[in-house]
Amino acid sequence: MHNSELSESFDEMTSGHSTGDYVKINIGPSHPAMHGTLRVVALTDGESIVSADPEIGYLHRGVEKLGENLNYTQFIPVTDRLNYCSAICNNVSYEMAVEKLMGIEVPEKAQLVRIIMMELARIADHEVLVGILGVDLGAFTPFFYLIIQREEIYEIFEWYNGARLTNTFGRIGGLVADLPSDFETRWQKLRDGIRNANDETDKLLTHNRIWTDRTIGVAAFSPKDALDWGFTGPCLRACGVKRDLRKDEPYSLYSRFDFDVPVGKHGDVFDRYMIRMEEMEESIKIIDQAFKMYKEMPADAPLIAKVPKTIKPPAGDVYHAIEAPNGELGFFIRSDGSDKPYRLKIRPPCYMVYQAFGEMVKGEMIADMIACLSSLNVIAGELDR
């Protein structure tokens, strides 16, 4: 954003206020709590925030335009770089959009493996959020419990396809590799580790007086405001809105699974923390059920549909979304019949949530702004336009 634009934005932000009574400060982007790519221009009255103007940041790769200049398969590795804390979910959401456009039916065995890996990615993503939220508020120990388990999940990803963070998982039409033979043993050990780490985190944080003082009632948002601003995922459910695409608009095989959708009451930092903690247990239930179904399938069951070597979907439009760890992650594709999208538009969940950041922190303390941002799980790669 140019200086003149910032000046105009600040003038709008301060309208109705006597700026002589307040101080304008820049929060970020260099501060580590602002991810190095986010900047907030805040108008403060002492330690209180009168108003705040969030700037999306400095990561502008033109990812959608890039997708229009790559063929459909070449774009899969680029999706890794959206929410890089759970890249597998990005991969699958995009692949399913192309499959929907082409009318491809993915084999059931491949869908089960996708679900197992996506739920592992959800757990890893939530572990990052809870761990970093603790660090940002001065509670460092839970980070170690959680990050160790996240690394164990990444070990499974690396063991499956050779990559830890940016996985380039799967292909349009399914998968190119089956689960390794000792997945069950690894999963049983990992499941116990995740639950133990979550129990220790719960003991350290949930009823800790300092933690509750820093999170309960902080940056609370009403259900109406959350819906008006386009919230989805854990941030919406924390406000008390029971909305989850896996339940409400089931895709893949999610309609077959028995799991709960945790919801909060107040839409504050504490509820956003608790939603993630509870969702990790629900993901464990889904993985257990999916793996049981997987074991009942023939060993030689197909993993990928018959897909043309050069993918050229018919002309037309498609939108497909999944319940990613941060909420609704959708891809809109317009095809002109060539091997590249004519238009590509990504609907990233934290892009919608971050729009409301200024409204959420109004009237809060400067320190509460950091707690709010961490609880939203704003990922710079998803904000990229």
C-alpha positions, 0 to 999 in steps of 0.5 A: 500500500502506498503512503498516500493510500495509507494516509487516506485510510488513516484519515477514514479510520480517525474520522470522528476522533480528535487525533490530538488526543490519540497516538498512531502506531505501527504494529508489525510487520517486523515483529514476529507476532505479526508473521513478518508480513502483516502490518496494522496501523492503530490509533491508541488511547494509552494502551487501548485501541481506538481503531485499527486498520489491517494491511494484508501485507507484503506477500503478493505472489499473484498466485491466482494469475500464476495458476492461469499460466500453468497447466492443471497438474503443474498448479498442484505444487503451488497450492502447497504454498497457500496454508503451508501448515496443512498443505495436503488440504490445499492439494485435495481441495484443488484436485477435487475442483478439477475432478468435479469439472471433469466428472471424474469419480475418484476410487473409494480407497483413494478417498479414504487415504485422502481423508486420513491425510487431511485429518492428520494435516488438520491436527498438525495445523491446530497444534501449530495454532495452540502452540504459537498462541501459547508462545505469544501469550508467554506460555512456552512449555505447551509449544514443546509438547505440541510441536513434537507431535506435529513433527511426528505427523510430518514424519508420516507425511515424509514417509508417505511421499518424501515431503514434510511441509509442502507435500504435493499430495495426490494427483487429479483423479486420486493417488499414486501411492498406497499407505505403507504397510506399517501405517497402523503401528505408526498411527497407534503410537502417534494417536497416543502421543497427540492425546498425551500432548493435548492432556498436558496442554489442557492441564497447563493452560485451560484453567490457568488464571493468567491464561483465562485472564488473557483469553476469556472475553478478549476479541469476542465476536457475535454470530451475526458479525461473524456471518456478516464478515464471512467467517467460516471454520473454527472462528465461526464455530467459536461464535456459536454457529454450528457450520462444518462443510464435512457435515452440512455439505458432505464431500468425498466420503465424510457422510459415512463418518460419526464425529461431533462439531464443537461450538463455542458461546462467546467467540473470544480468544478462549473459545477459538483455542478450545474449538481447536483442542476439541477438533483434534480429538474429533479428527482422531475419531475420523482417522480411526474410522477411515482406517478401519474402512481402508483395511476392509478394502481389497489390497489391489483396489484402485487408487486412481481413476483413468485420467487423460495424460493431458488434462483438458476439462470441458469448457465451463465453470466449477466451484468446490470447497472443503472444510480446511483447518481454517474453514471453507477453502474453495477453488473457482475454475473457469475452463475454456477447454484448454490445458490451463484454467482460463480463470482461477479464483481461490476462496481462502478462509483466513483472508475473510477472517482477517478483514474483520481484525480491526473490528475485533480488536477495537476497544481492546488493549494492544497486548490483546491484539496479539492474542486475537491475531494468534487465535485467528490463525492468519497464514500469510500464504492464504492472504496472498492475492 
